Amino acid sequence: MKSLIFIGIQNELTRKNNLYTEKLFFDSINSAIKDYCESDSNNIFVQQNNNQL
């Protein structure tokens, strides 16, 4: 069984540094989540809670 793990995708930190094209990045993430959900694989999300982020 495969697992897809997302750890703390920080919109503001990556947006400030121009590290990705926002629409393409989130379309890719959403597509991967959908594919893994449909294949009965595990999706693991870890979100940080920090007022500065």
PDB file with one MODEL, atoms N, CA, C and O in Angstrom:
MODEL        1
ATOM      1  N   MET A   1       0.836  -1.176   0.000  1.00  0.00           N
ATOM      2  CA  MET A   1       0.000   0.000   0.000  1.00  0.00           C
ATOM      3  C   MET A   1       0.883   1.241   0.000  1.00  0.00           C
ATOM      4  O   MET A   1       1.892   1.297   0.702  1.00  0.00           O
ATOM      5  N   LYS A   2       0.499   2.222  -0.783  1.00  0.00           N
ATOM      6  CA  LYS A   2       1.226   3.481  -0.854  1.00  0.00           C
ATOM      7  C   LYS A   2       0.567   4.516   0.047  1.00  0.00           C
ATOM      8  O   LYS A   2      -0.615   4.413   0.378  1.00  0.00           O
ATOM      9  N   SER A   3       1.348   5.507   0.433  1.00  0.00           N
ATOM     10  CA  SER A   3       0.829   6.634   1.215  1.00  0.00           C
ATOM     11  C   SER A   3       1.317   7.930   0.595  1.00  0.00           C
ATOM     12  O   SER A   3       2.443   8.023   0.105  1.00  0.00           O
ATOM     13  N   LEU A   4       0.456   8.917   0.627  1.00  0.00           N
ATOM     14  CA  LEU A   4       0.798  10.260   0.158  1.00  0.00           C
ATOM     15  C   LEU A   4       0.814  11.159   1.386  1.00  0.00           C
ATOM     16  O   LEU A   4      -0.188  11.264   2.092  1.00  0.00           O
ATOM     17  N   ILE A   5       1.948  11.809   1.646  1.00  0.00           N
ATOM     18  CA  ILE A   5       2.100  12.612   2.858  1.00  0.00           C
ATOM     19  C   ILE A   5       2.325  14.079   2.477  1.00  0.00           C
ATOM     20  O   ILE A   5       3.208  14.398   1.680  1.00  0.00           O
ATOM     21  N   PHE A   6       1.515  14.960   3.058  1.00  0.00           N
ATOM     22  CA  PHE A   6       1.664  16.402   2.889  1.00  0.00           C
ATOM     23  C   PHE A   6       2.015  16.984   4.242  1.00  0.00           C
ATOM     24  O   PHE A   6       1.296  16.776   5.219  1.00  0.00           O
ATOM     25  N   ILE A   7       3.112  17.708   4.303  1.00  0.00           N
ATOM     26  CA  ILE A   7       3.530  18.306   5.568  1.00  0.00           C
ATOM     27  C   ILE A   7       3.637  19.812   5.396  1.00  0.00           C
ATOM     28  O   ILE A   7       4.496  20.305   4.665  1.00  0.00           O
ATOM     29  N   GLY A   8       2.754  20.538   6.077  1.00  0.00           N
ATOM     30  CA  GLY A   8       2.834  21.991   6.195  1.00  0.00           C
ATOM     31  C   GLY A   8       3.091  22.761   4.923  1.00  0.00           C
ATOM     32  O   GLY A   8       4.111  23.441   4.815  1.00  0.00           O
ATOM     33  N   ILE A   9       2.191  22.673   3.949  1.00  0.00           N
ATOM     34  CA  ILE A   9       2.325  23.516   2.769  1.00  0.00           C
ATOM     35  C   ILE A   9       1.959  24.942   3.196  1.00  0.00           C
ATOM     36  O   ILE A   9       0.807  25.224   3.524  1.00  0.00           O
ATOM     37  N   GLN A  10       2.935  25.817   3.186  1.00  0.00           N
ATOM     38  CA  GLN A  10       2.741  27.179   3.669  1.00  0.00           C
ATOM     39  C   GLN A  10       2.576  28.124   2.489  1.00  0.00           C
ATOM     40  O   GLN A  10       3.552  28.460   1.818  1.00  0.00           O
ATOM     41  N   ASN A  11       1.350  28.552   2.235  1.00  0.00           N
ATOM     42  CA  ASN A  11       1.073  29.425   1.097  1.00  0.00           C
ATOM     43  C   ASN A  11       1.915  30.687   1.104  1.00  0.00           C
ATOM     44  O   ASN A  11       2.562  31.005   0.107  1.00  0.00           O
ATOM     45  N   GLU A  12       1.916  31.398   2.198  1.00  0.00           N
ATOM     46  CA  GLU A  12       2.587  32.708   2.229  1.00  0.00           C
ATOM     47  C   GLU A  12       4.096  32.594   2.083  1.00  0.00           C
ATOM     48  O   GLU A  12       4.714  33.415   1.406  1.00  0.00           O
ATOM     49  N   LEU A  13       4.690  31.598   2.702  1.00  0.00           N
ATOM     50  CA  LEU A  13       6.148  31.467   2.615  1.00  0.00           C
ATOM     51  C   LEU A  13       6.593  31.162   1.196  1.00  0.00           C
ATOM     52  O   LEU A  13       7.567  31.739   0.714  1.00  0.00           O
ATOM     53  N   THR A  14       5.892  30.265   0.526  1.00  0.00           N
ATOM     54  CA  THR A  14       6.293  29.918  -0.835  1.00  0.00           C
ATOM     55  C   THR A  14       5.894  31.009  -1.816  1.00  0.00           C
ATOM     56  O   THR A  14       6.620  31.260  -2.778  1.00  0.00           O
ATOM     57  N   ARG A  15       4.768  31.658  -1.598  1.00  0.00           N
ATOM     58  CA  ARG A  15       4.316  32.724  -2.501  1.00  0.00           C
ATOM     59  C   ARG A  15       5.291  33.903  -2.463  1.00  0.00           C
ATOM     60  O   ARG A  15       5.589  34.494  -3.501  1.00  0.00           O
ATOM     61  N   LYS A  16       5.780  34.243  -1.285  1.00  0.00           N
ATOM     62  CA  LYS A  16       6.706  35.370  -1.162  1.00  0.00           C
ATOM     63  C   LYS A  16       7.994  35.136  -1.947  1.00  0.00           C
ATOM     64  O   LYS A  16       8.587  36.077  -2.474  1.00  0.00           O
ATOM     65  N   ASN A  17       8.418  33.888  -2.022  1.00  0.00           N
ATOM     66  CA  ASN A  17       9.682  33.568  -2.673  1.00  0.00           C
ATOM     67  C   ASN A  17       9.512  33.143  -4.133  1.00  0.00           C
ATOM     68  O   ASN A  17      10.481  32.736  -4.774  1.00  0.00           O
ATOM     69  N   ASN A  18       8.284  33.235  -4.662  1.00  0.00           N
ATOM     70  CA  ASN A  18       8.030  32.878  -6.054  1.00  0.00           C
ATOM     71  C   ASN A  18       8.531  31.479  -6.400  1.00  0.00           C
ATOM     72  O   ASN A  18       9.143  31.285  -7.450  1.00  0.00           O
ATOM     73  N   LEU A  19       8.282  30.519  -5.541  1.00  0.00           N
ATOM     74  CA  LEU A  19       8.803  29.172  -5.741  1.00  0.00           C
ATOM     75  C   LEU A  19       7.951  28.320  -6.671  1.00  0.00           C
ATOM     76  O   LEU A  19       8.397  27.259  -7.106  1.00  0.00           O
ATOM     77  N   TYR A  20       6.750  28.752  -6.981  1.00  0.00           N
ATOM     78  CA  TYR A  20       5.899  27.941  -7.839  1.00  0.00           C
ATOM     79  C   TYR A  20       4.841  28.803  -8.510  1.00  0.00           C
ATOM     80  O   TYR A  20       4.569  29.927  -8.088  1.00  0.00           O
ATOM     81  N   THR A  21       4.252  28.251  -9.566  1.00  0.00           N
ATOM     82  CA  THR A  21       3.084  28.856 -10.190  1.00  0.00           C
ATOM     83  C   THR A  21       1.889  28.342  -9.415  1.00  0.00           C
ATOM     84  O   THR A  21       1.596  27.147  -9.449  1.00  0.00           O
ATOM     85  N   GLU A  22       1.203  29.216  -8.726  1.00  0.00           N
ATOM     86  CA  GLU A  22       0.190  28.828  -7.741  1.00  0.00           C
ATOM     87  C   GLU A  22      -0.874  27.885  -8.304  1.00  0.00           C
ATOM     88  O   GLU A  22      -1.139  26.848  -7.696  1.00  0.00           O
ATOM     89  N   LYS A  23      -1.485  28.202  -9.426  1.00  0.00           N
ATOM     90  CA  LYS A  23      -2.552  27.363  -9.966  1.00  0.00           C
ATOM     91  C   LYS A  23      -2.025  25.976 -10.330  1.00  0.00           C
ATOM     92  O   LYS A  23      -2.650  24.972  -9.988  1.00  0.00           O
ATOM     93  N   LEU A  24      -0.898  25.907 -11.009  1.00  0.00           N
ATOM     94  CA  LEU A  24      -0.312  24.625 -11.388  1.00  0.00           C
ATOM     95  C   LEU A  24       0.042  23.799 -10.147  1.00  0.00           C
ATOM     96  O   LEU A  24      -0.202  22.593 -10.103  1.00  0.00           O
ATOM     97  N   PHE A  25       0.614  24.456  -9.152  1.00  0.00           N
ATOM     98  CA  PHE A  25       0.999  23.767  -7.915  1.00  0.00           C
ATOM     99  C   PHE A  25      -0.211  23.126  -7.246  1.00  0.00           C
ATOM    100  O   PHE A  25      -0.184  21.940  -6.916  1.00  0.00           O
ATOM    101  N   PHE A  26      -1.279  23.911  -7.044  1.00  0.00           N
ATOM    102  CA  PHE A  26      -2.445  23.373  -6.345  1.00  0.00           C
ATOM    103  C   PHE A  26      -3.234  22.399  -7.207  1.00  0.00           C
ATOM    104  O   PHE A  26      -3.837  21.466  -6.675  1.00  0.00           O
ATOM    105  N   ASP A  27      -3.247  22.587  -8.514  1.00  0.00           N
ATOM    106  CA  ASP A  27      -3.881  21.595  -9.384  1.00  0.00           C
ATOM    107  C   ASP A  27      -3.156  20.252  -9.277  1.00  0.00           C
ATOM    108  O   ASP A  27      -3.794  19.200  -9.247  1.00  0.00           O
ATOM    109  N   SER A  28      -1.833  20.290  -9.219  1.00  0.00           N
ATOM    110  CA  SER A  28      -1.037  19.057  -9.082  1.00  0.00           C
ATOM    111  C   SER A  28      -1.296  18.372  -7.745  1.00  0.00           C
ATOM    112  O   SER A  28      -1.453  17.152  -7.686  1.00  0.00           O
ATOM    113  N   ILE A  29      -1.340  19.157  -6.678  1.00  0.00           N
ATOM    114  CA  ILE A  29      -1.611  18.605  -5.346  1.00  0.00           C
ATOM    115  C   ILE A  29      -2.994  17.972  -5.312  1.00  0.00           C
ATOM    116  O   ILE A  29      -3.156  16.847  -4.839  1.00  0.00           O
ATOM    117  N   ASN A  30      -3.993  18.694  -5.815  1.00  0.00           N
ATOM    118  CA  ASN A  30      -5.366  18.176  -5.796  1.00  0.00           C
ATOM    119  C   ASN A  30      -5.507  16.922  -6.647  1.00  0.00           C
ATOM    120  O   ASN A  30      -6.246  16.009  -6.280  1.00  0.00           O
ATOM    121  N   SER A  31      -4.825  16.865  -7.755  1.00  0.00           N
ATOM    122  CA  SER A  31      -4.863  15.686  -8.612  1.00  0.00           C
ATOM    123  C   SER A  31      -4.252  14.474  -7.905  1.00  0.00           C
ATOM    124  O   SER A  31      -4.790  13.369  -7.973  1.00  0.00           O
ATOM    125  N   ALA A  32      -3.135  14.691  -7.235  1.00  0.00           N
ATOM    126  CA  ALA A  32      -2.488  13.600  -6.502  1.00  0.00           C
ATOM    127  C   ALA A  32      -3.389  13.088  -5.381  1.00  0.00           C
ATOM    128  O   ALA A  32      -3.499  11.879  -5.177  1.00  0.00           O
ATOM    129  N   ILE A  33      -4.031  13.995  -4.657  1.00  0.00           N
ATOM    130  CA  ILE A  33      -4.943  13.599  -3.581  1.00  0.00           C
ATOM    131  C   ILE A  33      -6.085  12.765  -4.150  1.00  0.00           C
ATOM    132  O   ILE A  33      -6.431  11.722  -3.596  1.00  0.00           O
ATOM    133  N   LYS A  34      -6.667  13.218  -5.246  1.00  0.00           N
ATOM    134  CA  LYS A  34      -7.779  12.503  -5.878  1.00  0.00           C
ATOM    135  C   LYS A  34      -7.350  11.101  -6.313  1.00  0.00           C
ATOM    136  O   LYS A  34      -8.048  10.121  -6.051  1.00  0.00           O
ATOM    137  N   ASP A  35      -6.202  11.014  -6.975  1.00  0.00           N
ATOM    138  CA  ASP A  35      -5.705   9.713  -7.438  1.00  0.00           C
ATOM    139  C   ASP A  35      -5.484   8.747  -6.280  1.00  0.00           C
ATOM    140  O   ASP A  35      -5.843   7.573  -6.367  1.00  0.00           O
ATOM    141  N   TYR A  36      -4.890   9.245  -5.194  1.00  0.00           N
ATOM    142  CA  TYR A  36      -4.625   8.378  -4.054  1.00  0.00           C
ATOM    143  C   TYR A  36      -5.912   7.968  -3.355  1.00  0.00           C
ATOM    144  O   TYR A  36      -6.020   6.832  -2.892  1.00  0.00           O
ATOM    145  N   CYS A  37      -6.885   8.861  -3.266  1.00  0.00           N
ATOM    146  CA  CYS A  37      -8.178   8.521  -2.653  1.00  0.00           C
ATOM    147  C   CYS A  37      -8.887   7.442  -3.464  1.00  0.00           C
ATOM    148  O   CYS A  37      -9.463   6.513  -2.899  1.00  0.00           O
ATOM    149  N   GLU A  38      -8.844   7.566  -4.769  1.00  0.00           N
ATOM    150  CA  GLU A  38      -9.510   6.598  -5.631  1.00  0.00           C
ATOM    151  C   GLU A  38      -8.816   5.240  -5.631  1.00  0.00           C
ATOM    152  O   GLU A  38      -9.442   4.236  -5.970  1.00  0.00           O
ATOM    153  N   SER A  39      -7.550   5.185  -5.261  1.00  0.00           N
ATOM    154  CA  SER A  39      -6.821   3.919  -5.244  1.00  0.00           C
ATOM    155  C   SER A  39      -6.812   3.277  -3.854  1.00  0.00           C
ATOM    156  O   SER A  39      -6.098   2.300  -3.631  1.00  0.00           O
ATOM    157  N   ASP A  40      -7.594   3.813  -2.929  1.00  0.00           N
ATOM    158  CA  ASP A  40      -7.655   3.320  -1.545  1.00  0.00           C
ATOM    159  C   ASP A  40      -6.313   3.375  -0.819  1.00  0.00           C
ATOM    160  O   ASP A  40      -6.074   2.613   0.118  1.00  0.00           O
ATOM    161  N   SER A  41      -5.448   4.272  -1.251  1.00  0.00           N
ATOM    162  CA  SER A  41      -4.179   4.471  -0.552  1.00  0.00           C
ATOM    163  C   SER A  41      -4.390   5.474   0.568  1.00  0.00           C
ATOM    164  O   SER A  41      -5.433   6.123   0.649  1.00  0.00           O
ATOM    165  N   ASN A  42      -3.402   5.594   1.421  1.00  0.00           N
ATOM    166  CA  ASN A  42      -3.480   6.513   2.555  1.00  0.00           C
ATOM    167  C   ASN A  42      -3.075   7.921   2.143  1.00  0.00           C
ATOM    168  O   ASN A  42      -2.118   8.111   1.393  1.00  0.00           O
ATOM    169  N   ASN A  43      -3.814   8.902   2.641  1.00  0.00           N
ATOM    170  CA  ASN A  43      -3.450  10.319   2.535  1.00  0.00           C
ATOM    171  C   ASN A  43      -3.216  10.812   3.950  1.00  0.00           C
ATOM    172  O   ASN A  43      -4.088  10.691   4.809  1.00  0.00           O
ATOM    173  N   ILE A  44      -2.043  11.366   4.189  1.00  0.00           N
ATOM    174  CA  ILE A  44      -1.697  11.851   5.524  1.00  0.00           C
ATOM    175  C   ILE A  44      -1.379  13.340   5.415  1.00  0.00           C
ATOM    176  O   ILE A  44      -0.502  13.747   4.654  1.00  0.00           O
ATOM    177  N   PHE A  45      -2.109  14.145   6.192  1.00  0.00           N
ATOM    178  CA  PHE A  45      -1.922  15.595   6.180  1.00  0.00           C
ATOM    179  C   PHE A  45      -1.413  16.036   7.552  1.00  0.00           C
ATOM    180  O   PHE A  45      -1.978  15.669   8.582  1.00  0.00           O
ATOM    181  N   VAL A  46      -0.348  16.823   7.552  1.00  0.00           N
ATOM    182  CA  VAL A  46       0.174  17.407   8.783  1.00  0.00           C
ATOM    183  C   VAL A  46       0.179  18.916   8.572  1.00  0.00           C
ATOM    184  O   VAL A  46       0.830  19.419   7.656  1.00  0.00           O
ATOM    185  N   GLN A  47      -0.543  19.631   9.418  1.00  0.00           N
ATOM    186  CA  GLN A  47      -0.612  21.084   9.280  1.00  0.00           C
ATOM    187  C   GLN A  47      -0.065  21.739  10.532  1.00  0.00           C
ATOM    188  O   GLN A  47      -0.428  21.379  11.652  1.00  0.00           O
ATOM    189  N   GLN A  48       0.812  22.702  10.325  1.00  0.00           N
ATOM    190  CA  GLN A  48       1.357  23.456  11.447  1.00  0.00           C
ATOM    191  C   GLN A  48       0.410  24.582  11.795  1.00  0.00           C
ATOM    192  O   GLN A  48      -0.286  25.116  10.931  1.00  0.00           O
ATOM    193  N   ASN A  49       0.390  24.934  13.050  1.00  0.00           N
ATOM    194  CA  ASN A  49      -0.440  26.049  13.486  1.00  0.00           C
ATOM    195  C   ASN A  49       0.500  27.098  14.082  1.00  0.00           C
ATOM    196  O   ASN A  49       1.014  26.943  15.190  1.00  0.00           O
ATOM    197  N   ASN A  50       0.707  28.167  13.314  1.00  0.00           N
ATOM    198  CA  ASN A  50       1.631  29.200  13.735  1.00  0.00           C
ATOM    199  C   ASN A  50       1.115  30.529  13.203  1.00  0.00           C
ATOM    200  O   ASN A  50       0.943  30.669  11.992  1.00  0.00           O
ATOM    201  N   ASN A  51       0.869  31.477  14.039  1.00  0.00           N
ATOM    202  CA  ASN A  51       0.335  32.770  13.617  1.00  0.00           C
ATOM    203  C   ASN A  51       1.267  33.528  12.685  1.00  0.00           C
ATOM    204  O   ASN A  51       0.808  34.377  11.921  1.00  0.00           O
ATOM    205  N   GLN A  52       2.552  33.246  12.727  1.00  0.00           N
ATOM    206  CA  GLN A  52       3.502  33.942  11.871  1.00  0.00           C
ATOM    207  C   GLN A  52       3.521  33.371  10.455  1.00  0.00           C
ATOM    208  O   GLN A  52       4.051  34.011   9.547  1.00  0.00           O
ATOM    209  N   LEU A  53       2.957  32.189  10.248  1.00  0.00           N
ATOM    210  CA  LEU A  53       2.958  31.580   8.917  1.00  0.00           C
ATOM    211  C   LEU A  53       1.671  31.907   8.236  1.00  0.00           C
ATOM    212  O   LEU A  53       1.453  31.495   7.096  1.00  0.00           O
TER     213      LEU A  53
ENDMDL
END
